[in-house]
Amino acid sequence: MPGTVLLLAASPVGKGCLVDAASVLPVLAAVPPAVLAGADTANVVELADPLEPQAVLTRLRAAASASGPLTVFVTGQLQLDRRQHLPHLALARTTPASVRYTAFPWHWFREELRLRAPGTTTLVLDLHADAEAWEQLRTVPLDCGRTTAVYGRIAPPPARRAVAVPAYMKAVATILRSGHRPALEQLHQQAWGRLAGEGAAAGVALAVHAPVAGDPHASLTAAVQSGRHAEADALAARWERAAVLAHGPASDDALHWAEVRADLAMFAGDAERSCRTWLAVAGARLAAGQAPDAPAVEAAVDRAHHQWGQLRDPIRSRELGSALAQLRGRVPGRREGALGHVQRRLDELQAQGLRPGPQPPRPRDHLV
């Protein structure tokens, strides 16, 4: 089965740059794709200093939909947004004041990779954090999701006015250029050893193994890939019921399984059910006291909005669009004009509903 590789190197342009992230891409690009992926063949996608977070999200989402092994190499810098203090991967246009709108939220990695089967997804990271992010990471670890294996390092900011080198990722690439990919744990240890030997092992080493055995997500992934959508939903429904009984309907576990079922409906092509479920999840999170700009709330409304856009039945579109508009009033999200888009589409649907439909032919008079 072919593998997929996403090479992402990003850092701000100008004085806000902490690391020369893109300098590692030529070294990684010199590695044979199959070696990068740890597979017989591989597709490689390269993103060098992307400008827009939505462009990164599109590429990540496409990579995450691949059924084979996925390896994501990420080089760059972490910064916190000023409103929620959540870690973001800074992009080319990112400044300290614009992190929320111009950087890639780290939790999007977790959201997009969460349904992949355990053992199929690896993140290899070489990140430098600014002072605020570094301080927060001392007590709040970087969350990459429960099914993803993570290797790499996070380093503190370099000296003032200095630009750091992605030494860990370059060490990884140099080892892989030999044409042999050791086990990831060995690859990580070898790369870290090279940094120590060069006196460049600053920061925190990451070697996080996600669970493989006993995780129901693997069974769900297999069912979806083979087209057994009803079976996948039934399995997720059992886990959702168990989570509700054990922890309550507003618990993280119960809402997680509701989100899984929303995604399963999307994979099955049932946009209406997916949209309804995402709307319910967003409403439950808000009712539980979560903030309108909390990542999980924004993600639920954004996904409901996306699935609503796939509906073709005008009656269902009007019904769900009204509920979505109410939510968008509270959860505008990160994309400008989202509420306006819903309202314009609802106006169009309303106008269509008022137009007279085709009239049946009038019966002709018959002469007796």
C-alpha contacts under 8 A as a table, 3 or more apart, distances in Angstrom:
res1	aa1	res2	aa2	distance
1	M	39	A	7.34
1	M	40	D	7.38
1	M	41	T	7.59
1	M	68	G	5.73
2	P	39	A	6.19
2	P	40	D	6.38
2	P	41	T	4.85
2	P	42	A	5.06
2	P	43	N	7.42
2	P	68	G	5.81
2	P	69	P	7.43
3	G	34	A	7.49
3	G	37	A	5.50
3	G	38	G	7.35
3	G	39	A	5.59
3	G	40	D	7.66
3	G	41	T	6.20
3	G	42	A	4.41
3	G	43	N	6.40
3	G	68	G	5.05
3	G	69	P	4.82
3	G	70	L	5.92
3	G	71	T	7.99
4	T	37	A	6.26
4	T	42	A	5.34
4	T	43	N	4.90
4	T	44	V	6.03
4	T	63	A	6.58
4	T	66	A	7.10
4	T	68	G	6.92
4	T	69	P	6.27
4	T	70	L	4.82
4	T	71	T	6.44
5	V	33	P	7.72
5	V	36	L	6.91
5	V	37	A	5.87
5	V	42	A	7.00
5	V	43	N	6.14
5	V	44	V	4.68
5	V	45	V	6.21
5	V	63	A	7.63
5	V	70	L	5.84
5	V	71	T	4.96
5	V	72	V	5.78
5	V	73	F	7.66
6	L	44	V	5.94
6	L	45	V	4.89
6	L	46	E	6.00
6	L	47	L	7.69
6	L	60	L	7.57
6	L	63	A	7.12
6	L	70	L	7.90
6	L	71	T	6.50
6	L	72	V	4.75
6	L	73	F	6.21
7	L	25	L	7.55
7	L	44	V	7.41
7	L	45	V	6.11
7	L	46	E	4.68
7	L	47	L	6.01
7	L	72	V	6.12
7	L	73	F	4.98
7	L	74	V	6.41
8	L	46	E	6.17
8	L	47	L	4.84
8	L	48	A	6.26
8	L	49	D	7.88
8	L	72	V	7.49
8	L	73	F	6.03
8	L	74	V	4.88
8	L	75	T	6.31
9	A	21	A	5.23
9	A	22	A	5.23
9	A	24	V	7.78
9	A	25	L	7.20
9	A	47	L	6.33
9	A	48	A	5.23
9	A	49	D	5.88
9	A	74	V	5.88
9	A	75	T	4.68
9	A	76	G	5.78
10	A	21	A	5.71
10	A	22	A	6.56
10	A	47	L	7.96
10	A	48	A	6.26
10	A	49	D	4.30
10	A	50	P	6.49
10	A	75	T	6.47
10	A	76	G	4.99
10	A	77	Q	7.45
10	A	89	L	7.56
10	A	90	A	6.62
10	A	91	L	5.27
10	A	92	A	6.56
11	S	17	C	5.92
11	S	18	L	7.42
11	S	19	V	6.76
11	S	20	D	7.08
11	S	21	A	6.10
11	S	22	A	7.87
11	S	49	D	6.26
11	S	76	G	5.44
11	S	77	Q	6.24
11	S	90	A	5.61
11	S	91	L	5.10
11	S	92	A	5.45
12	P	16	G	5.99
12	P	17	C	5.03
12	P	49	D	7.87
12	P	90	A	6.25
12	P	91	L	5.34
12	P	92	A	4.00
12	P	93	R	5.72
12	P	94	T	5.54
12	P	95	T	7.31
13	V	16	G	6.84
13	V	17	C	6.12
13	V	92	A	5.28
13	V	93	R	6.53
13	V	94	T	7.91
14	G	17	C	5.96
15	K	161	R	7.62
16	G	95	T	6.72
17	C	20	D	7.43
17	C	163	V	6.72
18	L	77	Q	6.73
18	L	128	H	6.96
18	L	130	D	7.59
18	L	157	P	6.62
18	L	158	P	6.72
18	L	162	A	7.11
18	L	163	V	4.97
18	L	164	A	5.98
19	V	76	G	6.47
19	V	77	Q	6.83
19	V	128	H	6.87
19	V	163	V	4.96
19	V	164	A	4.36
19	V	165	V	5.73
19	V	166	P	6.79
20	D	23	S	5.80
20	D	76	G	7.76
20	D	163	V	6.39
20	D	164	A	6.26
20	D	165	V	5.73
20	D	166	P	6.91
21	A	24	V	6.25
21	A	25	L	7.98
21	A	75	T	5.52
21	A	76	G	5.21
21	A	165	V	7.29
21	A	166	P	6.26
22	A	25	L	5.54
22	A	48	A	6.05
22	A	49	D	6.76
22	A	75	T	7.80
23	S	26	P	6.77
23	S	27	V	7.93
23	S	166	P	7.84
24	V	27	V	5.44
24	V	28	L	6.33
24	V	166	P	6.79
24	V	169	M	6.89
24	V	170	K	5.89
25	L	28	L	5.03
25	L	29	A	5.82
25	L	48	A	7.66
26	P	29	A	4.98
26	P	30	A	6.26
27	V	30	A	5.31
27	V	31	V	7.15
27	V	170	K	6.82
27	V	173	A	5.98
27	V	174	T	7.15
28	L	31	V	5.46
28	L	170	K	7.65
28	L	173	A	5.18
29	A	32	P	7.58
30	A	177	R	6.80
31	V	35	V	6.72
31	V	36	L	6.52
31	V	173	A	6.95
31	V	176	L	6.24
31	V	177	R	4.90
31	V	179	G	7.19
32	P	35	V	5.36
32	P	36	L	6.46
32	P	177	R	7.44
32	P	179	G	6.99
33	P	36	L	5.05
33	P	37	A	6.23
33	P	41	T	6.97
33	P	42	A	5.50
33	P	43	N	6.94
33	P	44	V	6.48
34	A	37	A	5.13
34	A	38	G	5.74
34	A	39	A	5.18
34	A	40	D	5.51
34	A	41	T	4.86
34	A	42	A	5.22
35	V	38	G	5.03
35	V	39	A	6.84
35	V	176	L	6.80
35	V	179	G	6.35
35	V	180	H	6.46
35	V	181	R	5.72
36	L	71	T	7.62
36	L	176	L	7.25
36	L	181	R	7.48
37	A	41	T	7.79
37	A	42	A	6.15
37	A	69	P	7.16
37	A	70	L	6.92
37	A	71	T	6.02
38	G	181	R	6.57
39	A	42	A	6.59
39	A	69	P	7.59
47	L	50	P	6.15
47	L	56	V	7.75
49	D	91	L	6.35
49	D	92	A	5.59
50	P	53	P	7.72
50	P	55	A	7.43
50	P	56	V	7.09
50	P	91	L	6.15
50	P	92	A	6.18
51	L	55	A	7.74
51	L	91	L	5.95
51	L	92	A	5.24
51	L	93	R	6.12
51	L	102	T	7.69
52	E	55	A	5.36
52	E	56	V	6.81
52	E	91	L	7.30
52	E	102	T	6.40
52	E	103	A	7.52
53	P	56	V	5.15
53	P	57	L	6.18
53	P	91	L	7.54
53	P	102	T	6.35
53	P	103	A	5.89
53	P	104	F	4.91
54	Q	57	L	4.88
54	Q	58	T	6.14
55	A	58	T	5.18
55	A	59	R	6.51
56	V	59	R	5.28
56	V	60	L	6.08
56	V	104	F	7.54
57	L	60	L	5.04
57	L	61	R	5.90
57	L	108	W	7.59
58	T	61	R	5.19
58	T	62	A	6.24
59	R	62	A	5.16
59	R	63	A	6.19
60	L	63	A	5.07
60	L	64	A	6.03
60	L	109	F	7.84
60	L	112	E	7.28
61	R	64	A	5.05
61	R	65	S	6.32
61	R	112	E	6.09
62	A	65	S	5.30
62	A	66	A	7.03
63	A	66	A	5.59
63	A	70	L	7.26
64	A	67	S	7.98
64	A	70	L	7.23
64	A	112	E	6.59
64	A	113	L	6.02
64	A	116	R	7.25
66	A	69	P	7.84
66	A	70	L	7.59
67	S	225	Q	7.58
68	G	120	T	6.97
69	P	120	T	4.58
69	P	121	T	6.01
70	L	120	T	6.08
70	L	121	T	4.88
70	L	122	T	6.38
71	T	121	T	5.93
71	T	122	T	4.82
71	T	123	L	5.97
71	T	124	V	7.40
72	V	121	T	7.98
72	V	122	T	6.28
72	V	123	L	4.92
72	V	124	V	6.16
73	F	123	L	6.05
73	F	124	V	4.77
73	F	125	L	6.00
74	V	123	L	7.37
74	V	124	V	6.27
74	V	125	L	4.95
74	V	126	D	6.38
74	V	127	L	7.61
75	T	125	L	6.02
75	T	126	D	4.88
75	T	127	L	5.66
75	T	166	P	7.02
75	T	169	M	7.33
76	G	89	L	6.76
76	G	90	A	7.10
76	G	126	D	6.74
76	G	127	L	5.09
76	G	128	H	6.41
77	Q	89	L	5.82
77	Q	90	A	5.82
77	Q	127	L	5.16
77	Q	128	H	4.58
77	Q	129	A	5.37
77	Q	130	D	7.25
78	L	87	P	6.07
78	L	88	H	5.50
78	L	89	L	4.93
78	L	90	A	6.07
78	L	127	L	6.73
78	L	128	H	6.18
78	L	129	A	4.54
78	L	130	D	6.33
78	L	133	A	6.47
79	Q	86	L	7.99
79	Q	87	P	5.53
79	Q	88	H	5.36
79	Q	89	L	6.57
79	Q	90	A	6.43
79	Q	96	P	7.64
79	Q	99	V	7.23
79	Q	129	A	6.30
79	Q	130	D	5.84
79	Q	132	E	7.27
79	Q	133	A	5.49
80	L	84	Q	7.87
80	L	85	H	4.87
80	L	86	L	5.11
80	L	87	P	4.64
80	L	88	H	5.98
80	L	99	V	6.96
80	L	132	E	6.92
80	L	133	A	5.75
81	D	84	Q	6.07
81	D	85	H	4.94
81	D	86	L	5.77
81	D	87	P	6.93
81	D	88	H	7.21
81	D	96	P	7.51
81	D	97	A	7.72
81	D	98	S	7.66
81	D	99	V	5.11
81	D	100	R	5.23
82	R	85	H	5.55
82	R	96	P	7.99
82	R	97	A	7.23
82	R	99	V	7.63
82	R	100	R	7.61
83	R	100	R	7.95
84	Q	294	A	7.85
86	L	105	P	7.49
86	L	106	W	7.79
87	P	105	P	6.42
87	P	106	W	5.72
87	P	107	H	7.94
87	P	133	A	6.78
88	H	99	V	7.15
88	H	100	R	7.87
88	H	103	A	5.79
88	H	104	F	5.22
88	H	105	P	4.26
88	H	106	W	4.92
89	L	103	A	5.64
89	L	104	F	4.95
89	L	105	P	6.33
89	L	106	W	6.30
90	A	93	R	7.98
90	A	94	T	5.62
90	A	99	V	7.07
90	A	102	T	7.49
90	A	103	A	4.63
90	A	104	F	6.41
91	L	94	T	5.34
91	L	102	T	6.65
91	L	103	A	5.20
91	L	104	F	7.02
93	R	102	T	6.20
93	R	103	A	7.84
94	T	98	S	5.92
94	T	99	V	5.70
94	T	102	T	5.20
94	T	103	A	5.79
95	T	98	S	5.20
95	T	99	V	6.10
95	T	102	T	7.95
96	P	99	V	5.77
98	S	101	Y	5.61
98	S	102	T	5.86
98	S	103	A	7.68
99	V	102	T	5.37
99	V	103	A	5.07
100	R	103	A	6.19
100	R	105	P	7.65
100	R	334	R	7.77
101	Y	334	R	6.53
104	F	108	W	7.52
105	P	108	W	5.64
105	P	109	F	7.85
106	W	109	F	5.71
106	W	110	R	7.35
106	W	144	C	7.94
107	H	110	R	5.07
107	H	111	E	6.23
107	H	143	D	7.23
107	H	144	C	7.27
107	H	295	P	7.39
108	W	111	E	4.91
108	W	112	E	6.01
109	F	112	E	5.43
109	F	113	L	6.11
109	F	144	C	6.55
109	F	145	G	7.97
110	R	113	L	5.38
110	R	114	R	5.75
110	R	143	D	7.17
110	R	144	C	5.01
110	R	145	G	4.80
111	E	114	R	5.49
111	E	145	G	7.73
112	E	115	L	7.46
113	L	116	R	5.66
113	L	121	T	7.77
113	L	145	G	7.37
113	L	147	T	7.78
113	L	148	T	7.41
114	R	145	G	6.16
114	R	146	R	7.08
114	R	147	T	6.38
114	R	148	T	7.82
115	L	147	T	7.94
115	L	217	H	6.45
115	L	221	T	7.13
115	L	260	V	7.49
116	R	120	T	7.00
116	R	121	T	7.14
116	R	147	T	7.08
116	R	217	H	7.25
116	R	218	A	7.40
116	R	221	T	6.62
117	A	120	T	5.87
117	A	121	T	7.66
117	A	147	T	6.88
117	A	212	V	7.99
117	A	217	H	5.83
117	A	218	A	4.39
117	A	219	S	7.90
117	A	221	T	5.92
118	P	121	T	6.94
118	P	147	T	4.80
118	P	148	T	6.66
118	P	210	A	7.00
118	P	211	P	6.58
118	P	212	V	4.83
118	P	215	D	7.46
118	P	217	H	7.35
118	P	218	A	6.18
119	G	122	T	7.92
119	G	147	T	7.28
119	G	148	T	7.26
119	G	149	A	7.38
119	G	210	A	7.57
119	G	211	P	7.85
119	G	212	V	5.68
120	T	148	T	7.75
121	T	147	T	7.44
121	T	148	T	5.27
121	T	149	A	6.35
122	T	148	T	5.67
122	T	149	A	4.73
122	T	150	V	5.81
122	T	151	Y	7.75
123	L	148	T	7.04
123	L	149	A	6.22
123	L	150	V	4.79
123	L	151	Y	6.30
124	V	150	V	6.04
124	V	151	Y	4.95
124	V	152	G	5.42
125	L	150	V	7.53
125	L	151	Y	6.25
125	L	152	G	4.55
125	L	153	R	6.10
125	L	154	I	7.60
125	L	169	M	7.35
126	D	152	G	5.64
126	D	153	R	5.21
126	D	154	I	6.10
126	D	155	A	7.88
126	D	166	P	6.29
126	D	167	A	7.96
126	D	168	Y	6.09
126	D	169	M	5.82
127	L	153	R	6.38
127	L	154	I	4.74
127	L	155	A	6.15
127	L	166	P	7.72
128	H	154	I	5.60
128	H	155	A	4.62
128	H	156	P	5.69
128	H	157	P	5.91
129	A	132	E	7.78
129	A	133	A	5.50
129	A	134	W	5.21
129	A	154	I	6.93
129	A	155	A	6.23
129	A	156	P	5.36
129	A	157	P	5.57
130	D	133	A	5.40
130	D	134	W	5.93
130	D	156	P	6.72
130	D	157	P	5.11
131	A	134	W	5.16
131	A	135	E	6.23
131	A	156	P	7.12
131	A	157	P	6.21
132	E	135	E	5.24
132	E	136	Q	6.37
133	A	136	Q	5.13
133	A	137	L	6.10
134	W	137	L	5.15
134	W	138	R	6.60
134	W	155	A	7.96
134	W	156	P	5.93
134	W	157	P	7.69
135	E	138	R	5.48
135	E	139	T	7.73
136	Q	139	T	5.83
136	Q	140	V	5.93
137	L	140	V	4.80
137	L	141	P	5.34
137	L	142	L	6.89
138	R	141	P	7.12
144	C	148	T	6.64
144	C	150	V	7.57
145	G	148	T	5.85
146	R	210	A	5.84
146	R	211	P	7.32
147	T	210	A	5.08
147	T	211	P	6.42
147	T	212	V	7.68
148	T	209	H	7.29
148	T	210	A	5.35
149	A	207	A	7.81
149	A	208	V	5.74
149	A	209	H	4.72
149	A	210	A	5.05
150	V	206	L	6.58
150	V	207	A	5.74
150	V	208	V	4.92
150	V	209	H	6.48
150	V	210	A	7.91
151	Y	184	L	7.78
151	Y	185	E	7.82
151	Y	188	H	6.44
151	Y	205	A	7.67
151	Y	206	L	4.89
151	Y	207	A	4.50
151	Y	208	V	6.34
152	G	168	Y	7.12
152	G	169	M	7.83
152	G	188	H	6.73
152	G	205	A	5.89
152	G	206	L	4.82
152	G	207	A	6.69
153	R	168	Y	7.14
153	R	203	G	6.48
153	R	204	V	5.36
153	R	205	A	4.40
153	R	206	L	5.19
154	I	203	G	5.40
154	I	204	V	5.25
154	I	205	A	6.73
154	I	206	L	7.49
155	A	202	A	5.78
155	A	203	G	3.79
155	A	204	V	6.25
156	P	202	A	7.39
156	P	203	G	5.87
158	P	162	A	6.00
158	P	163	V	6.64
158	P	164	A	5.99
159	A	162	A	5.38
166	P	169	M	5.67
166	P	170	K	6.27
167	A	170	K	5.09
167	A	171	A	6.10
167	A	195	L	7.03
167	A	200	A	7.26
168	Y	171	A	5.10
168	Y	172	V	6.33
168	Y	191	A	6.23
168	Y	192	W	6.80
168	Y	195	L	6.67
169	M	172	V	4.95
169	M	173	A	6.14
169	M	191	A	7.97
170	K	173	A	5.01
170	K	174	T	6.02
171	A	174	T	5.08
171	A	175	I	6.26
171	A	191	A	5.15
171	A	192	W	7.99
171	A	194	R	6.80
171	A	195	L	7.54
172	V	175	I	5.29
172	V	176	L	6.28
172	V	187	L	6.95
172	V	188	H	7.48
172	V	191	A	5.47
173	A	176	L	5.07
173	A	177	R	6.09
174	T	177	R	5.19
174	T	178	S	7.29
175	I	178	S	5.95
175	I	180	H	7.88
175	I	181	R	7.89
175	I	187	L	7.72
175	I	191	A	7.55
176	L	179	G	5.74
176	L	180	H	5.87
176	L	181	R	5.72
177	R	180	H	7.42
181	R	184	L	7.89
181	R	187	L	7.42
182	P	186	Q	6.04
182	P	187	L	5.64
183	A	186	Q	5.25
183	A	187	L	6.09
184	L	187	L	4.84
184	L	188	H	6.03
185	E	188	H	5.16
185	E	189	Q	6.27
185	E	207	A	7.35
186	Q	189	Q	5.05
186	Q	190	Q	6.03
187	L	190	Q	5.18
187	L	191	A	6.15
188	H	191	A	5.22
188	H	192	W	6.07
188	H	207	A	7.55
189	Q	192	W	5.12
189	Q	193	G	5.97
190	Q	193	G	5.02
190	Q	194	R	6.34
191	A	194	R	5.18
191	A	195	L	6.51
192	W	195	L	5.11
192	W	196	A	6.31
192	W	201	A	6.84
192	W	205	A	7.71
193	G	196	A	5.08
193	G	197	G	6.14
194	R	197	G	5.01
194	R	198	E	6.24
195	L	198	E	5.10
195	L	199	G	6.03
195	L	200	A	4.82
195	L	201	A	4.77
196	A	199	G	4.96
196	A	200	A	5.87
196	A	201	A	4.92
197	G	200	A	7.63
198	E	201	A	7.74
211	P	215	D	7.24
212	V	215	D	6.32
212	V	218	A	7.96
215	D	218	A	6.09
215	D	219	S	7.74
216	P	219	S	5.28
216	P	220	L	6.39
217	H	220	L	4.96
217	H	221	T	6.12
218	A	221	T	5.15
218	A	222	A	6.28
219	S	222	A	5.15
219	S	223	A	6.18
219	S	232	A	7.78
220	L	223	A	5.12
220	L	224	V	6.20
220	L	232	A	5.20
220	L	235	L	7.44
220	L	236	A	7.63
221	T	224	V	5.22
221	T	225	Q	6.12
222	A	225	Q	5.21
222	A	226	S	6.29
223	A	226	S	5.30
223	A	227	G	6.26
223	A	228	R	4.92
223	A	229	H	6.51
223	A	231	E	6.87
223	A	232	A	5.63
224	V	227	G	5.06
224	V	228	R	5.59
224	V	229	H	5.53
224	V	232	A	6.51
224	V	264	L	7.69
224	V	267	F	7.33
224	V	268	A	7.99
225	Q	228	R	7.61
228	R	231	E	5.45
228	R	232	A	6.36
229	H	232	A	5.05
229	H	233	D	6.23
229	H	264	L	7.15
229	H	265	A	7.97
229	H	267	F	7.80
229	H	268	A	5.88
230	A	233	D	5.18
230	A	234	A	6.15
231	E	234	A	5.12
231	E	235	L	6.25
232	A	235	L	5.23
232	A	236	A	6.27
232	A	264	L	7.30
233	D	236	A	5.07
233	D	237	A	5.95
233	D	261	R	6.11
233	D	264	L	6.49
233	D	265	A	7.76
234	A	237	A	5.00
234	A	238	R	6.35
235	L	238	R	5.27
235	L	239	W	6.59
236	A	239	W	5.13
236	A	240	E	6.12
236	A	257	W	6.35
236	A	260	V	7.08
236	A	261	R	6.30
237	A	240	E	4.91
237	A	241	R	6.14
237	A	257	W	7.43
237	A	258	A	7.97
237	A	261	R	7.28
238	R	241	R	5.19
238	R	242	A	6.21
239	W	242	A	5.06
239	W	243	A	6.13
239	W	257	W	6.75
240	E	243	A	5.09
240	E	244	V	6.18
240	E	253	D	7.67
240	E	254	A	5.35
240	E	255	L	7.87
240	E	257	W	5.06
240	E	258	A	6.53
241	R	244	V	5.08
241	R	245	L	6.19
241	R	254	A	7.56
242	A	245	L	5.20
242	A	246	A	6.07
243	A	246	A	5.09
243	A	247	H	5.65
243	A	248	G	6.89
243	A	249	P	7.62
243	A	251	S	7.79
243	A	253	D	5.74
243	A	254	A	4.87
244	V	247	H	5.41
244	V	248	G	4.37
244	V	249	P	4.70
244	V	250	A	7.83
244	V	251	S	7.38
244	V	253	D	7.86
244	V	254	A	5.37
245	L	248	G	5.87
245	L	249	P	7.79
247	H	250	A	7.97
247	H	251	S	5.76
247	H	253	D	7.44
247	H	254	A	7.37
248	G	251	S	5.46
248	G	254	A	7.06
249	P	254	A	5.69
249	P	255	L	7.16
250	A	254	A	6.51
250	A	255	L	6.40
250	A	284	A	6.45
250	A	285	R	7.11
250	A	288	A	6.62
251	S	254	A	5.29
251	S	255	L	6.19
252	D	255	L	5.21
252	D	256	H	5.91
253	D	256	H	5.04
253	D	257	W	6.44
254	A	257	W	5.36
254	A	258	A	6.34
255	L	258	A	4.89
255	L	259	E	6.14
255	L	281	V	6.54
256	H	259	E	5.09
256	H	260	V	6.25
257	W	260	V	4.83
257	W	261	R	6.22
258	A	261	R	5.12
258	A	262	A	6.32
258	A	277	T	7.01
258	A	281	V	6.92
259	E	262	A	4.96
259	E	263	D	6.34
259	E	277	T	7.36
259	E	278	W	6.79
259	E	281	V	7.03
260	V	263	D	5.13
260	V	264	L	6.15
261	R	264	L	4.86
261	R	265	A	6.15
261	R	274	S	7.62
261	R	277	T	7.65
262	A	265	A	5.19
262	A	266	M	6.45
262	A	273	R	7.12
262	A	274	S	4.43
262	A	275	C	7.30
262	A	277	T	5.44
262	A	278	W	6.15
263	D	266	M	4.98
263	D	267	F	6.31
263	D	274	S	6.58
264	L	267	F	5.04
264	L	268	A	6.19
264	L	274	S	7.72
265	A	268	A	5.00
265	A	269	G	6.32
265	A	270	D	5.11
265	A	271	A	6.74
265	A	273	R	6.16
265	A	274	S	5.03
266	M	269	G	5.10
266	M	270	D	5.54
266	M	271	A	5.65
266	M	273	R	7.97
266	M	274	S	5.58
266	M	307	Q	7.55
267	F	270	D	7.54
270	D	273	R	5.64
270	D	274	S	6.29
271	A	274	S	5.03
271	A	275	C	5.94
271	A	307	Q	5.24
271	A	308	W	6.83
271	A	310	Q	6.18
271	A	311	L	6.24
272	E	275	C	5.17
272	E	276	R	6.16
272	E	307	Q	7.18
272	E	308	W	7.04
272	E	311	L	6.62
272	E	316	R	7.58
273	R	276	R	5.13
273	R	277	T	6.10
274	S	277	T	5.21
274	S	278	W	6.22
274	S	304	A	7.18
274	S	307	Q	6.59
275	C	278	W	5.21
275	C	279	L	6.14
275	C	303	R	7.37
275	C	304	A	4.51
275	C	305	H	7.29
275	C	307	Q	5.26
275	C	308	W	5.84
275	C	320	L	7.77
276	R	279	L	5.14
276	R	280	A	6.19
276	R	304	A	7.26
276	R	320	L	7.32
277	T	280	A	5.02
277	T	281	V	6.15
277	T	304	A	7.86
278	W	281	V	4.99
278	W	282	A	6.14
278	W	300	A	5.31
278	W	301	V	6.66
278	W	303	R	6.64
278	W	304	A	5.07
279	L	282	A	5.18
279	L	283	G	6.15
279	L	300	A	6.91
279	L	301	V	6.47
279	L	304	A	5.88
279	L	323	A	7.77
279	L	324	L	7.13
280	A	283	G	5.07
280	A	284	A	6.06
281	V	284	A	5.08
281	V	285	R	6.18
281	V	300	A	6.57
282	A	285	R	5.20
282	A	286	L	6.24
282	A	296	A	7.95
282	A	297	V	5.36
282	A	298	E	7.88
282	A	300	A	5.35
282	A	301	V	6.10
283	G	286	L	5.17
283	G	287	A	6.02
283	G	327	L	7.89
284	A	287	A	5.02
284	A	288	A	6.11
285	R	288	A	5.07
285	R	289	G	6.67
285	R	290	Q	5.58
285	R	297	V	6.42
286	L	289	G	5.25
286	L	290	Q	5.01
286	L	291	A	6.60
286	L	292	P	6.82
286	L	297	V	7.24
287	A	290	Q	7.27
290	Q	294	A	6.50
290	Q	297	V	7.43
291	A	294	A	5.12
291	A	297	V	7.48
292	P	297	V	6.19
292	P	298	E	6.92
292	P	330	R	6.32
292	P	331	V	5.14
293	D	297	V	6.62
293	D	298	E	5.95
293	D	331	V	6.58
293	D	333	G	7.00
294	A	297	V	5.32
294	A	298	E	6.20
295	P	298	E	5.21
295	P	299	A	5.99
296	A	299	A	5.10
296	A	300	A	6.17
297	V	300	A	5.21
297	V	301	V	6.37
297	V	331	V	7.72
298	E	301	V	5.29
298	E	302	D	6.01
298	E	331	V	6.51
298	E	333	G	5.65
299	A	302	D	5.09
299	A	303	R	6.08
300	A	303	R	5.25
300	A	304	A	6.13
301	V	304	A	4.99
301	V	305	H	6.06
301	V	324	L	7.71
301	V	327	L	7.32
301	V	328	R	7.40
301	V	331	V	7.25
301	V	333	G	7.88
302	D	305	H	5.04
302	D	306	H	6.24
302	D	333	G	7.20
303	R	306	H	4.98
303	R	307	Q	6.19
304	A	307	Q	5.22
304	A	308	W	6.02
304	A	324	L	7.54
305	H	308	W	5.07
305	H	309	G	6.37
305	H	324	L	7.00
306	H	309	G	5.24
306	H	310	Q	6.93
307	Q	310	Q	5.17
307	Q	311	L	7.02
308	W	311	L	5.47
308	W	317	S	6.80
308	W	320	L	7.23
308	W	321	G	7.13
311	L	314	P	7.75
311	L	316	R	7.50
311	L	317	S	6.16
312	R	317	S	7.21
313	D	316	R	5.45
313	D	317	S	6.02
314	P	317	S	4.83
314	P	318	R	6.05
314	P	349	L	6.41
315	I	318	R	5.29
315	I	319	E	6.28
316	R	319	E	5.06
316	R	320	L	6.02
317	S	320	L	5.40
317	S	321	G	5.54
317	S	349	L	7.75
318	R	321	G	4.98
318	R	322	S	6.15
318	R	346	L	6.25
318	R	349	L	6.52
318	R	350	Q	7.52
319	E	322	S	5.58
319	E	323	A	6.92
320	L	323	A	5.19
320	L	324	L	6.09
321	G	324	L	4.86
321	G	325	A	5.97
321	G	342	V	6.75
321	G	346	L	6.57
322	S	325	A	5.13
322	S	326	Q	6.44
322	S	346	L	7.58
323	A	326	Q	5.25
323	A	327	L	6.43
324	L	327	L	5.06
324	L	328	R	5.99
324	L	342	V	7.55
325	A	328	R	4.95
325	A	329	G	6.20
325	A	339	L	6.42
325	A	342	V	6.12
325	A	343	Q	6.82
326	Q	329	G	5.24
326	Q	330	R	7.01
327	L	330	R	5.28
327	L	331	V	5.87
328	R	331	V	4.68
328	R	332	P	4.98
328	R	333	G	7.71
328	R	338	A	7.36
328	R	339	L	5.49
329	G	332	P	6.14
329	G	339	L	6.73
332	P	335	R	7.68
332	P	336	E	7.90
332	P	338	A	6.52
332	P	339	L	6.46
333	G	336	E	7.73
333	G	338	A	7.42
335	R	338	A	6.12
337	G	340	G	5.03
337	G	341	H	6.11
338	A	341	H	5.14
338	A	342	V	6.57
339	L	342	V	5.23
339	L	343	Q	6.30
340	G	343	Q	5.10
340	G	344	R	6.07
341	H	344	R	5.26
341	H	345	R	6.20
342	V	345	R	5.22
342	V	346	L	6.13
343	Q	346	L	5.03
343	Q	347	D	6.18
344	R	347	D	5.08
344	R	348	E	6.34
345	R	348	E	5.05
345	R	349	L	6.22
346	L	349	L	4.98
346	L	350	Q	6.00
347	D	350	Q	5.04
347	D	351	A	6.15
348	E	351	A	5.13
348	E	352	Q	6.25
349	L	352	Q	5.04
349	L	353	G	6.20
350	Q	353	G	5.04
350	Q	354	L	6.44
351	A	354	L	5.23
351	A	355	R	6.55
352	Q	355	R	5.38
353	G	356	P	7.92
356	P	359	Q	7.96
